[in-house]
């Protein structure tokens, strides 16, 4: 590399290595020399300009008016070919943005920065203008405000997103939803599959009127090594194939457009506890429920501030205190929601003694939230990530 640099040889492939390799395999790709040459030149025929807030319509070099007129600020050596005042060249064609056109219009009318890129597609024989911008300083909604509405729990897996919609008390309603994607093929194909699944999830959440989506704060950085899982090659391959970074980052941007927030919750034991406490009661003869769907229920309940464990039904009247046990779902702030159950005086067959059960004050054995059953060193409170 040092010898090439001193000799003035630079290893740069304009258009990309794929286009270069197609030159040596024209028959395999079904191209002629002229078609390949057109693609080669089109890869370098583009014009881009970064925007700047405060400038007229958000970009001084490539300016697009609200009615679609495009003008380019020419450099000084080309000022003589300008067809508009101030050294600008106005293109004959106009542009329109069917996707997010109203948002783009509101942005340029406020003179906020917009990045433009003009390029050609030789296969369609068309010129295109792309516009993109970045949102900053998104407002953060308090977690207590989000818990006042419905929150959809989403369980992320290697090939699909499992989602279930609970009510404000944490009880699942309706039917679970599954959004599939395939992590095969090229990187662009895999990204498109994941994006499509997230878009369908966001559209469903907006149609149900949910205020937030609860996802797991997964991080497999320490789980990808062989030292931790030994020879479990299938498991390590599964973990490495999950696009956890994209499944955490992309929902933030996509939900912001729909006015939906994202809540990240602790992923510990959601699949195990969800299957233990929710799989049997939610399973119907014509609607089997799997562990991924019950995990989404556990994630939603954790985001709402409820414990994952269900409240057990009261005993029959002739076996206890005539419906003395509470069954209603208590809210996180209610007084006595984690207190001991009342004990009725009197002997009980097989009990530990009158007025004292075996687990009467053992909160850990009863899986109370806020105890060591759910509060360990890795416990993490639910946090809102975006609007």
N, C-alpha and C positions, 0 to 999 in steps of 0.2 A: 504494500500500500504506500509506503514511503517513497519507493522508487517511482511508482506511477504518479504520485503527487509532484515529485521533482521534475518528472518528464512532461507534466502538463496533461496527463491522461486522467479523466474523471469518469468513474463508473456510475453513470446516471442513465437510467432507462426511462425515457420520456414516454408516457402512456402506460407504463407498468410492464412487469416481466411476462404477464399472461399475454399481452398483445405482442410482445417480442417473440415469444415462443410460437404464437400462431403463424408468424411469418414463415417458419420452417415446417409447418404442418397445415398448409392451406387446404389440401384435399380433405383432411380429417375434420376441419372446422367448416368446410363448405364455403370458402371465400376465394375470390380471385385476387390477383395482385392489386388491381385498381381499387377493389373494395377494402382490402387491408390498408392500402395507402390512405384512403379517405378516413378510416378510423384512426390511423396514426396521426394525421394532421388534426382531426377533431379533438384528440386527447390534449392538444396544446392550444386549441382555439377557445379560449375562455377569458372572461374579464370579470374580476371580482373587486369589491371595494367594501371596506369596513365602514360601518355607520358611526355617527357621532351625535350624541344628544345635544340639542341646542341649535343644530344646523337645520336649515329649511327641509322639511319632510324627513329628517333623520339621516340624511346622507348627502354630502356635498358632491362627491364624484359621480355616482350614479343616482340620479334623482327620479323618483316615480311619484307623480301627482295622484291625488285621490281618483281622478277619472281615468288613470292608466297610462298617461303620457310619460315616455321614457326619454330622458336627456342625459348626455354624458359630458362631463367637463373635460375638454381636451387639453393636453399639455401645450406649452408655448410653441414648440416646433410645428404643431399641427393646427394652430389657431386659424390659419388661412382657410381651412376646409369647414369651419364652423358655419352652421346655417341658422344660428340663434344668437342673441346678444350674449355678452360676457364670455365668449369663447366656448359656447356649448353647442353640442350636436344633438338634435332631436330626431329620434328614430321614427320611421314612417308608421310602424305598427304600434298598437297599444296592447297593454297587458291587463289581465284580470286574475283574481285569486278566488277560485270557488271554495277552497278550503281555508277557513279562518279569515275570510276576507274582511268581515266587520272588525275583527280584532286588529288586523293590519291597518285598516283605515283609521281606527281610533288612535293607533300608535303614531302614524305619520302626521296626523293632524295636530298631535301634541308635540311634534318635533322631537320624538324619541328615536334612539339609534336603531337602524335596521341594516342588516348586511345583505347585499345583493350579489348574485353571481349569474352571469350570462354565459351560456354554453350551447353547443349544437349537438343534436342527435342525428347521426348520418343515416341510421336505419330508418327513421321516420322522416328524415329530411325536414327537421323543424329546429327552430331556435327556442330556447327556454330561458326564463328568468326565475331564479329561486330567491326567496326572501326568508330570512330567519332572524330571530332575536332571542334574547335571554332575559328571563325574569329574575329579579333580585329582590331581596328583603320581603319575602312572602310573610304575611301575618300568621302568627301562631295562635291557634285557638286553645284556651285552657282545657285541660283534660276533663274537669268537672262539667264544663259546658257540653263537651262531646258525649259524655255519659248520659246526658239528659235525653238524647235521641237514640235511634237504632244504630247499632254497630255490627257490621258483617264480619264474621271470622273467616280467615283464609288460611288454609294449610298448604304450604308449598311442597311439591314433590318433584321427582325426576321427570315425570311425563305429563303432569296435569296440576291444576289448582283446584282444590276442593273447598267449597264455600257453603256456608249455611247462615241464614238470617235469623237471629233471635229477637225477641221483643225486649223492651226496656228492663224487664225483670230477669233476663238471661235465659229464658225458656225458648228453645228453637221452634220456629213456626214455618209453615210451608214445607217445601221439599228442598233437599240439598241440590246444589249445582256443581257441575264439573266442567272445567275449561281445559281442554287437552291441547298439548303442543308436542312437537316431535323434534328432538335434539339430534338431528342427523343432517347430512349434507354440508354445504358450505356455511361459513360463518354468517353471511348475509341471510341465508335461508333459516338458520337457527334463530337469529335475532328477530326475523319477521314472524316466526312462529310464536315466540314469547310475547312480542308486542301485540299480536292479534289476540292472544289469550287474555292479556291484561286489559286490552280495549273492551273485549266482551264483558269482562268482570266489572269494569267501570260503568259501562252502559247499563248493566243489570242493577248495580248499586244505585245509580241515579234514578232508574225507573222505580225502585222500591222506596225511594225517599230516605235512604240511609244517610247519616251525617258523616260517617267515618268507616274506614276499612281497617281491620286489625290484622296485622301480619306478624310473623315470627322474626325476631332479630337474630337470624341465623348467621353464623360465622364459622366456617369449617377450616380456618387457617391452620389450627392445631390438629385437625383430624385427617389431613391429607397425607401424613407421613406414614411410613411403614413401621416406625418405631412404636406407634400407638396401637395400630390394629394388626400388626404382624402380617400374616400371609392371607388376610381376608381381601383378596384381590377384587372380588366382585363388589364388596362394600366400598373399597377405596375408589373403584371405577365409578360407582354410583355417586359418591360424594363429589368427585372431581367433575362429573358431568353436570351437576346441578348449577345453573346460573344464578347463584345466590346474590351476587353483587348487582346483577341486572334486575332481579326480582325485588331488590330493596330500593334501587335508585329510580327505575322507570316508573313505578306507581306514583312516586312523589310528583313527577312532572305531569303525568297523565291525569291524576286526580285533581290537580290544581286547576286544570281547565274546566272541570266539571263541578268545582266548588265542594269537593269532598276531601276530608282530612284523612291522614294515615296515622295509625297508632302502632308503635312497635312494642311487643310484649316479650316477656321472657319465654323462650321455647322449651324450658325444662319440663319434661314429663307430660307434655300436652297430649301426645299420642297414647301413652300408657294410661293416664288417668281418664282421658276421654273415653277410651274403650272400656275401662273398668266400670265407670259410673253412668255412661250414656248409651253404649251400643245395645244393650239388652232392652231398655225401655223404649228406645226409638225404632227398633226393628219391628216391622210388620210382615205379615205373610206375603204380601205382594210388593214390599219395599224393603229389601235387605239393606242394612247400613254397615259400612266398613269402618276401619280404624281411621282412615283419612278424614271421613266426614265427621266422625265424633271428635277428632282433633280440632276441626274448625269450630265446633261448639265450645270446646275447652278454651280455645284462643279468644273467642268472643267474650266468654264469661270472665276471663282474666282481664281483658281490656275494660270491661264494665265495672270491675272491682268486686265481682262475686267470686266465691270459691268454686272450684270445679265440681266438687262432690255434690250430689243431689241430696235434698232433704228426704229422709225416709218417711213412708206413710205411717200413720198412727196405728197402733194395735186395735184389735176388735174390742168392742165395748166391755165384754165379759172377761177380758184378759188384762185390762188396765184401768185407767181412770176416766173412762167415758170421754174419749176424744180430747184428753187433756194435752197431748203433745201438739206442738205447733207444726203446721205444714206449709204455711204461706212463705213465700220467698222474701226474706227481710232485705232491706236496702243496706248498703255499706255503712251508713251513718246512724242506723237505728240503735237505740239503747238495748243492751241485753241480747243482741243477735248472736253472740258467741257465749252466752252464759250457760250454766249447767241446766239440764232438764230437771223439772220439778219431780221430786220423789214422794210418792204417797205412802204414808205409814202403813205397816202391816207386813206379815210374812209373805214371801214369794218362794215358790218351789224352785230349787236350784239356784237361788240368788245368793249373793255374798252376805246378805243380812238385811234386816229391816232398815229402810231409809239410807242404804248405802249400796250402790251397784259396783260392779267390778271396775267400770270405767266412768264412775260418776264425776270425778274431777280430773280424769286423765284426758286432757284436751288433745294430746298428740294421738292417742289411740282413736279418738273420734274424728281425726282429720279436720280440725278446725283451722280455718284460714288465719294467718297471722301467727301460727305456731310453727314448730320445727318441721312439720310435715310439708309446709310450703315455703317456709322462711329459712333458707340456709345461706351459706356464704355467697352463693351465686345468685341469690334473689335480686331481681331488678324490677323496679316499678314501671308501669306502663307510661310511656311518654308520647305526647303528640309530636309528629315530625313536620306536618305541613298543614295548610288550610285545605 
